Amino acid sequence: MIPLLLGAHGVLEKAVGEVAVANIQSEAHISLSDVRKVLLKHMPPNTIPKVINFVERIERTETGKKKRLSAAL
């Protein structure tokens, strides 16, 4: 199993409203298609984030929580 750190949030898009975004931090090389395949095994297709970003690190607040908009579009 590949260790991942996932942060998810919504971004307001004018045409459709709020869109789900996932930011993924991983030391292993993983492709976008691999991420989607894994998500499809565990989630209904309509709940998978529309935007998936690979980031070097997911920022945290002073209390250790993931910052929601740290890597927003």
Rosetta blueprint (number, residue, H / E / L):
1 M L
2 I L
3 P L
4 L L
5 L E
6 L E
7 G E
8 A E
9 H E
10 G E
11 V E
12 L E
13 E E
14 K L
15 A L
16 V L
17 G E
18 E E
19 V E
20 A E
21 V E
22 A E
23 N E
24 I E
25 Q E
26 S L
27 E L
28 A L
29 H L
30 I L
31 S L
32 L H
33 S H
34 D H
35 V H
36 R H
37 K H
38 V H
39 L H
40 L H
41 K H
42 H H
43 M L
44 P L
45 P H
46 N H
47 T H
48 I L
49 P L
50 K L
51 V E
52 I E
53 N E
54 F E
55 V L
56 E L
57 R L
58 I L
59 E L
60 R E
61 T L
62 E L
63 T L
64 G L
65 K L
66 K E
67 K L
68 R L
69 L L
70 S L
71 A L
72 A L
73 L L
